[in-house]
């Protein structure tokens, strides 16, 4: 399935809801499909676009990594029923995002998998470039910075599967007012 791009999402009128007709398969065994779905859900969260979707996921680590994006309408799998309830109740805008500055990125991570909120300032040019490249699904080995992509994947800033990767935190298109709301 082809999902709308970030520029397409930004052109949607406020309050628009996207209904995904097909079940989304969040399966590391199908890495390009998984990561394109993650990119789409991340961009919906960034743009404040509501999305109604259902899906399937058999890997709890994938579901745990996605609690910052809009949750599905129904549980992703029997083994994830308990996690799903937490995802539905805990989801809100501004849980895991990055701010873009000239030559740096600031990542804010308030997901429940951390005891305390995290704030990371990334200034290494290779890491900044890898985060930017990961705004789309990328082939790790064909990217100009495969080591940086792998490093960010180990740090949980990029999701990697089957030789492909995508950045997890979303970039807000505008800073919200009041700013303390995220």
BALOBA-1460 file (C-alpha; in Angstrom, 3 decimals):
// residues 182
<rec num="1" residu="x" x="0.000" y="0.000" z="0.000"/>
<rec num="2" residu="x" x="1.181" y="3.523" z="-0.725"/>
<rec num="3" residu="x" x="0.904" y="5.815" z="2.287"/>
<rec num="4" residu="x" x="0.744" y="9.621" z="2.019"/>
<rec num="5" residu="x" x="4.075" y="11.441" z="2.312"/>
<rec num="6" residu="x" x="4.790" y="14.103" z="4.918"/>
<rec num="7" residu="x" x="4.215" y="16.964" z="2.408"/>
<rec num="8" residu="x" x="0.874" y="15.375" z="1.451"/>
<rec num="9" residu="x" x="-0.102" y="15.106" z="5.124"/>
<rec num="10" residu="x" x="0.803" y="18.751" z="5.739"/>
<rec num="11" residu="x" x="-1.585" y="19.816" z="2.946"/>
<rec num="12" residu="x" x="-4.574" y="18.076" z="4.564"/>
<rec num="13" residu="x" x="-7.152" y="20.339" z="6.238"/>
<rec num="14" residu="x" x="-7.168" y="20.495" z="10.050"/>
<rec num="15" residu="x" x="-9.194" y="17.703" z="11.598"/>
<rec num="16" residu="x" x="-8.838" y="15.411" z="8.594"/>
<rec num="17" residu="x" x="-8.885" y="11.715" z="9.477"/>
<rec num="18" residu="x" x="-7.150" y="9.073" z="7.387"/>
<rec num="19" residu="x" x="-8.773" y="5.649" z="7.339"/>
<rec num="20" residu="x" x="-6.301" y="2.930" z="6.359"/>
<rec num="21" residu="x" x="-8.441" y="0.288" z="4.641"/>
<rec num="22" residu="x" x="-5.904" y="-2.532" z="4.812"/>
<rec num="23" residu="x" x="-4.452" y="-4.121" z="7.904"/>
<rec num="24" residu="x" x="-0.931" y="-2.841" z="8.588"/>
<rec num="25" residu="x" x="1.546" y="-5.667" z="9.083"/>
<rec num="26" residu="x" x="4.251" y="-4.601" z="11.538"/>
<rec num="27" residu="x" x="6.403" y="-7.619" z="10.823"/>
<rec num="28" residu="x" x="10.233" y="-7.486" z="10.843"/>
<rec num="29" residu="x" x="10.093" y="-10.337" z="8.306"/>
<rec num="30" residu="x" x="8.785" y="-7.769" z="5.789"/>
<rec num="31" residu="x" x="11.159" y="-4.888" z="6.557"/>
<rec num="32" residu="x" x="10.285" y="-2.436" z="3.784"/>
<rec num="33" residu="x" x="6.560" y="-2.766" z="4.496"/>
<rec num="34" residu="x" x="7.156" y="-2.428" z="8.248"/>
<rec num="35" residu="x" x="9.368" y="0.630" z="7.969"/>
<rec num="36" residu="x" x="7.161" y="2.409" z="5.425"/>
<rec num="37" residu="x" x="4.207" y="1.930" z="7.808"/>
<rec num="38" residu="x" x="6.334" y="3.284" z="10.689"/>
<rec num="39" residu="x" x="7.315" y="6.286" z="8.537"/>
<rec num="40" residu="x" x="3.655" y="6.964" z="7.745"/>
<rec num="41" residu="x" x="2.489" y="6.667" z="11.369"/>
<rec num="42" residu="x" x="5.421" y="8.823" z="12.546"/>
<rec num="43" residu="x" x="4.553" y="11.507" z="9.981"/>
<rec num="44" residu="x" x="0.864" y="11.404" z="10.993"/>
<rec num="45" residu="x" x="1.928" y="12.025" z="14.592"/>
<rec num="46" residu="x" x="4.214" y="14.859" z="13.509"/>
<rec num="47" residu="x" x="1.529" y="16.566" z="11.448"/>
<rec num="48" residu="x" x="-1.224" y="16.014" z="14.014"/>
<rec num="49" residu="x" x="-3.190" y="13.980" z="11.478"/>
<rec num="50" residu="x" x="-5.634" y="11.490" z="12.960"/>
<rec num="51" residu="x" x="-5.335" y="8.017" z="11.518"/>
<rec num="52" residu="x" x="-7.592" y="5.010" z="12.046"/>
<rec num="53" residu="x" x="-5.815" y="1.759" z="11.418"/>
<rec num="54" residu="x" x="-5.693" y="-1.862" z="12.412"/>
<rec num="55" residu="x" x="-2.694" y="-4.101" z="12.208"/>
<rec num="56" residu="x" x="-0.817" y="-7.155" z="13.201"/>
<rec num="57" residu="x" x="2.411" y="-7.393" z="15.159"/>
<rec num="58" residu="x" x="4.003" y="-10.457" z="16.680"/>
<rec num="59" residu="x" x="7.165" y="-8.740" z="17.946"/>
<rec num="60" residu="x" x="6.705" y="-6.873" z="21.254"/>
<rec num="61" residu="x" x="9.899" y="-4.847" z="20.650"/>
<rec num="62" residu="x" x="8.331" y="-3.312" z="17.528"/>
<rec num="63" residu="x" x="5.157" y="-2.374" z="19.411"/>
<rec num="64" residu="x" x="7.219" y="-0.941" z="22.316"/>
<rec num="65" residu="x" x="9.171" y="1.279" z="19.910"/>
<rec num="66" residu="x" x="5.982" y="2.772" z="18.455"/>
<rec num="67" residu="x" x="4.124" y="4.081" z="21.502"/>
<rec num="68" residu="x" x="4.758" y="7.654" z="20.279"/>
<rec num="69" residu="x" x="2.663" y="7.195" z="17.115"/>
<rec num="70" residu="x" x="-1.147" y="6.910" z="16.887"/>
<rec num="71" residu="x" x="-2.198" y="3.498" z="18.246"/>
<rec num="72" residu="x" x="-4.283" y="1.024" z="16.269"/>
<rec num="73" residu="x" x="-8.037" y="0.719" z="16.780"/>
<rec num="74" residu="x" x="-7.733" y="-2.860" z="18.022"/>
<rec num="75" residu="x" x="-5.031" y="-5.038" z="19.597"/>
<rec num="76" residu="x" x="-2.197" y="-6.028" z="17.284"/>
<rec num="77" residu="x" x="-2.051" y="-9.619" z="18.482"/>
<rec num="78" residu="x" x="-3.085" y="-11.741" z="21.438"/>
<rec num="79" residu="x" x="0.410" y="-11.614" z="22.944"/>
<rec num="80" residu="x" x="0.336" y="-7.796" z="22.822"/>
<rec num="81" residu="x" x="-3.081" y="-7.262" z="24.436"/>
<rec num="82" residu="x" x="-1.694" y="-5.829" z="27.679"/>
<rec num="83" residu="x" x="0.792" y="-3.546" z="25.887"/>
<rec num="84" residu="x" x="-1.950" y="-2.350" z="23.567"/>
<rec num="85" residu="x" x="-4.067" y="-1.063" z="26.447"/>
<rec num="86" residu="x" x="-1.122" y="0.946" z="27.756"/>
<rec num="87" residu="x" x="-0.394" y="2.330" z="24.290"/>
<rec num="88" residu="x" x="-4.025" y="3.443" z="23.825"/>
<rec num="89" residu="x" x="-4.212" y="5.192" z="27.197"/>
<rec num="90" residu="x" x="-0.708" y="6.713" z="27.200"/>
<rec num="91" residu="x" x="-0.620" y="8.034" z="23.625"/>
<rec num="92" residu="x" x="-0.390" y="11.807" z="23.274"/>
<rec num="93" residu="x" x="1.365" y="14.291" z="21.042"/>
<rec num="94" residu="x" x="4.919" y="15.273" z="21.963"/>
<rec num="95" residu="x" x="6.174" y="12.070" z="23.565"/>
<rec num="96" residu="x" x="9.137" y="11.371" z="21.241"/>
<rec num="97" residu="x" x="10.188" y="14.098" z="18.838"/>
<rec num="98" residu="x" x="13.185" y="15.970" z="17.552"/>
<rec num="99" residu="x" x="13.885" y="19.611" z="16.937"/>
<rec num="100" residu="x" x="16.007" y="20.637" z="14.005"/>
<rec num="101" residu="x" x="18.665" y="23.282" z="14.439"/>
<rec num="102" residu="x" x="21.555" y="24.407" z="12.240"/>
<rec num="103" residu="x" x="23.975" y="21.487" z="12.465"/>
<rec num="104" residu="x" x="22.311" y="19.824" z="15.450"/>
<rec num="105" residu="x" x="19.193" y="17.941" z="16.528"/>
<rec num="106" residu="x" x="17.586" y="17.860" z="19.966"/>
<rec num="107" residu="x" x="15.666" y="14.679" z="20.726"/>
<rec num="108" residu="x" x="13.008" y="14.682" z="23.460"/>
<rec num="109" residu="x" x="11.968" y="11.228" z="24.638"/>
<rec num="110" residu="x" x="9.210" y="10.930" z="27.251"/>
<rec num="111" residu="x" x="8.065" y="7.429" z="26.354"/>
<rec num="112" residu="x" x="7.156" y="5.228" z="29.297"/>
<rec num="113" residu="x" x="10.024" y="2.842" z="28.624"/>
<rec num="114" residu="x" x="12.307" y="5.363" z="30.390"/>
<rec num="115" residu="x" x="12.115" y="6.164" z="34.088"/>
<rec num="116" residu="x" x="12.770" y="9.851" z="33.407"/>
<rec num="117" residu="x" x="12.327" y="12.018" z="30.315"/>
<rec num="118" residu="x" x="15.420" y="12.124" z="28.122"/>
<rec num="119" residu="x" x="16.812" y="15.067" z="26.180"/>
<rec num="120" residu="x" x="19.655" y="14.395" z="23.773"/>
<rec num="121" residu="x" x="21.578" y="17.005" z="21.826"/>
<rec num="122" residu="x" x="23.175" y="15.507" z="18.719"/>
<rec num="123" residu="x" x="25.910" y="17.575" z="17.109"/>
<rec num="124" residu="x" x="27.979" y="14.978" z="15.277"/>
<rec num="125" residu="x" x="27.482" y="15.779" z="11.590"/>
<rec num="126" residu="x" x="27.316" y="12.109" z="10.582"/>
<rec num="127" residu="x" x="24.595" y="11.354" z="13.136"/>
<rec num="128" residu="x" x="22.621" y="14.476" z="12.196"/>
<rec num="129" residu="x" x="22.822" y="13.481" z="8.509"/>
<rec num="130" residu="x" x="21.769" y="9.904" z="9.295"/>
<rec num="131" residu="x" x="18.737" y="11.123" z="11.280"/>
<rec num="132" residu="x" x="17.775" y="13.350" z="8.374"/>
<rec num="133" residu="x" x="18.228" y="10.580" z="5.801"/>
<rec num="134" residu="x" x="16.016" y="8.348" z="7.944"/>
<rec num="135" residu="x" x="13.030" y="10.638" z="7.428"/>
<rec num="136" residu="x" x="12.395" y="8.266" z="4.512"/>
<rec num="137" residu="x" x="13.002" y="4.515" z="4.489"/>
<rec num="138" residu="x" x="16.655" y="3.991" z="3.574"/>
<rec num="139" residu="x" x="18.807" y="1.042" z="2.563"/>
<rec num="140" residu="x" x="21.464" y="1.020" z="5.280"/>
<rec num="141" residu="x" x="24.329" y="-0.271" z="3.157"/>
<rec num="142" residu="x" x="23.570" y="2.094" z="0.273"/>
<rec num="143" residu="x" x="23.318" y="5.087" z="2.564"/>
<rec num="144" residu="x" x="26.395" y="7.319" z="2.747"/>
<rec num="145" residu="x" x="26.646" y="6.726" z="6.512"/>
<rec num="146" residu="x" x="25.902" y="3.064" z="7.315"/>
<rec num="147" residu="x" x="27.911" y="3.109" z="10.573"/>
<rec num="148" residu="x" x="26.023" y="6.191" z="11.829"/>
<rec num="149" residu="x" x="22.672" y="4.593" z="10.951"/>
<rec num="150" residu="x" x="23.613" y="1.417" z="12.830"/>
<rec num="151" residu="x" x="24.800" y="3.463" z="15.830"/>
<rec num="152" residu="x" x="21.490" y="5.356" z="15.960"/>
<rec num="153" residu="x" x="19.583" y="2.064" z="15.632"/>
<rec num="154" residu="x" x="21.453" y="0.692" z="18.658"/>
<rec num="155" residu="x" x="20.527" y="3.869" z="20.558"/>
<rec num="156" residu="x" x="16.828" y="3.439" z="19.643"/>
<rec num="157" residu="x" x="16.635" y="6.586" z="17.500"/>
<rec num="158" residu="x" x="16.285" y="4.620" z="14.274"/>
<rec num="159" residu="x" x="14.352" y="1.412" z="13.663"/>
<rec num="160" residu="x" x="16.307" y="-1.025" z="11.506"/>
<rec num="161" residu="x" x="15.015" y="-4.235" z="9.956"/>
<rec num="162" residu="x" x="16.315" y="-6.405" z="7.136"/>
<rec num="163" residu="x" x="18.960" y="-3.932" z="5.997"/>
<rec num="164" residu="x" x="16.564" y="-0.947" z="5.932"/>
<rec num="165" residu="x" x="15.998" y="1.828" z="8.458"/>
<rec num="166" residu="x" x="13.780" y="4.785" z="9.352"/>
<rec num="167" residu="x" x="14.081" y="7.510" z="12.013"/>
<rec num="168" residu="x" x="11.686" y="6.999" z="14.936"/>
<rec num="169" residu="x" x="11.218" y="10.421" z="16.583"/>
<rec num="170" residu="x" x="9.105" y="12.817" z="14.564"/>
<rec num="171" residu="x" x="9.903" y="16.382" z="13.660"/>
<rec num="172" residu="x" x="7.101" y="18.800" z="14.520"/>
<rec num="173" residu="x" x="6.258" y="21.092" z="11.570"/>
<rec num="174" residu="x" x="5.724" y="24.049" z="13.962"/>
<rec num="175" residu="x" x="6.388" y="24.575" z="17.628"/>
<rec num="176" residu="x" x="3.074" y="24.347" z="19.524"/>
<rec num="177" residu="x" x="1.649" y="27.188" z="21.546"/>
<rec num="178" residu="x" x="1.861" y="26.948" z="24.487"/>
<rec num="179" residu="x" x="5.284" y="25.364" z="24.055"/>
<rec num="180" residu="x" x="5.077" y="23.537" z="27.391"/>
<rec num="181" residu="x" x="2.229" y="21.425" z="25.954"/>
<rec num="182" residu="x" x="4.807" y="18.979" z="24.506"/>
